[in-house]
Amino acid sequence: MKSELIRISTLCLDLRTYNTFDIFLKTVCKKGYSLTENHEEAKITIIDFDAFEGESKLLEFQNKFPQRTVIILSILEKTYKEKNIHFIKKPLKHEELIKKLHELGEENHRESEKQIEIEKRTPRNTYQASLEANQKNSSSDRPPVSSADLTNAAIILEHEEEHHFVGTQKDIDLSITRNLLRVFYHPEKMFQGAIAHGYTLAKKNETCVEIITFGIGVLIDPKNYKAYTVVSDSVLRPICLLETEDKAVYKRINSSITGSESYTRKSKAGAELVEWDIDVFLWKISLWSSRGRIPKQTDLKSAVYLSHWPNLSRWELVPHALQISALMTKKPIRLSSVASQLDIPQRYVFSFYSACVCMGIAGVSKRQADNLFEDSIGENETETPKKQSLMGKILKRLTGKTIKSGRKQA
Amino acid sequence: MSDLKIVFTGPVGAGKTTAISTISDEAPVSTNESASDMTKKRKSNTTVAMDYGVMKLDGKEKIHLYGTPGQERFNFMWDILTTNGLGLVLLLDNSRSDPVKDMLFFINSFKPFIEKTAVAIGVTQTDRSPSPRLDVYHEALSEAGFSPAVFSVDARNYRDISMLVQSLLFSISPDLGKTG
């Protein structure tokens, strides 16, 4: 195993226990681990479940860091289905703790290597693989596909990437008020909110705008519908999850983006500006920010509308986005009904809706009539079983998989 | 055996022939001829009768893929082609002088068929000609009382055309899959 220092954060530990852990990790664990007060940089988090509000703090933490490896310490025996949740019974035996930390350390090392492998893969490679699969089913005399087609192709989320966009949150009972805390997020306090606001300013003033937030500069050119930044996806993604009370800085660039400070500074440093279509950029960062949640203040009892379909052939494709779009454009509907009618996890619907809100194509319906009737697909809208079966076969032929796969349990 | 079909339509050079060949299981039959008059300015060969392709399904069933001729003087064939049609795929070329006008022309021409079934719209050439943006198409569609899927597509790209046809199917039946 590579001797990489593993950072550990703690929750609900009193100062004395914290200091004890600090000494323990530095001495007994031979400097392989260190405590940090910053949850963002930690790989493992240890929580004293028996402390005051231990349970609610854990829930809150899991909501913010659903993928984090957590070690729960408690007097009472507990079992968790989630692979990233581990339990050690108190009173703590140091051999047991060392064993657990070593196991998790190795796991973390394997995950890091896997992540590096994933990041090495370019969109071209991903698409190329699917293209090769498609070509097996196609006639040999098709026109060749150019490299431009490869970069234009919609990005189907791979299983391991999926949680970055839709999170891992399980379905919750939305009638229970305390559950709602887990599905809301505050886009206006996040990177997403700053960029969306900057884009609005740029469009309104018909000028390029440079946005500086979370220490990152993003240039928006509204005339050409472009966004520019030097920051890579792997840096942007975690930043999209952070909240801040600090205000973003918006600078008006009078000529073109080449006149901006960021551009000049980065050019001097030899860094390359990455050009994005503004819609693709906004859609992606809103998915990273939402991760299966919806903007705070969304009234879950009200129907929501989708004014038109997103350009799903060019934007990141949330699982079941086609079905969700089709259902939501038919008529305003409650988000919970979308998930139940399509029999899909709520997090897919929430992510999709949040991204559509960011793009300005979805929102809560203001019309009272939309909330008067139960959300259902009327009988006259349902096709005959024969036609339905045939359409299912066409879907299977197009996607190469049975249409029931990936539902609910996905 | 199913006689259902999906109809591909759109102006000259929008990519109907290519789209059908992209998803067809058999080499498509195309009745192309050297183009004359205005058509020649956009495309040296054009479809004067129709394109035909087929997708083979489980249980020896088939879905037929028909492409309408792009030239308006062959409009009389459109009614015949849409009989037993499952839905319409409309392809538009973003580099034409007024693609939104093209869209409204086809939407109005096929209106009775679309109202009974559904339509999905693919806009080609958006990489070379980014304007108009898709928002402009949506605005025009909304005014006309429609809200179909509108995607940027490359007719040569299997995934793009597949997604377009999938959106057509889900537009007809969003909960497709529950009975599958």
Interface residues (C-beta under 8 A of the other chain):
Chain A: Y127 S130 L131 N134 N137 S138 S139 D141 R142 P143 P144 V145 S146 A148 D149 N152 A153 A154 I156 Y225 S307 H308 W309 N311 L312 S313 R314 L322 Q323 S325 A326 L327 T329 K330 Q341 L342 D343 I377 E381 T382 E383 P385 K387 Q388 S389 L390 M391 G392 K393 I394 L395 K396 R397 L398 T399 T402 I403 K404 R407
Chain B: S2 L4 T18 S21 T22 I23 S24 D25 E26 A27 M55 K56 L57 D58 G59 E61 I63 L86 G122 D127 P130 R133 L134 H138 L141 S142 S147 P148 A149 V150 F151 S152 V153 D154 R156 N157 Y158 R159 D160 S162 M163 L164 V165 Q166 S167 L169 F170 S171 I172 S173 P174 D175 L176 G177 K178 T179 G180
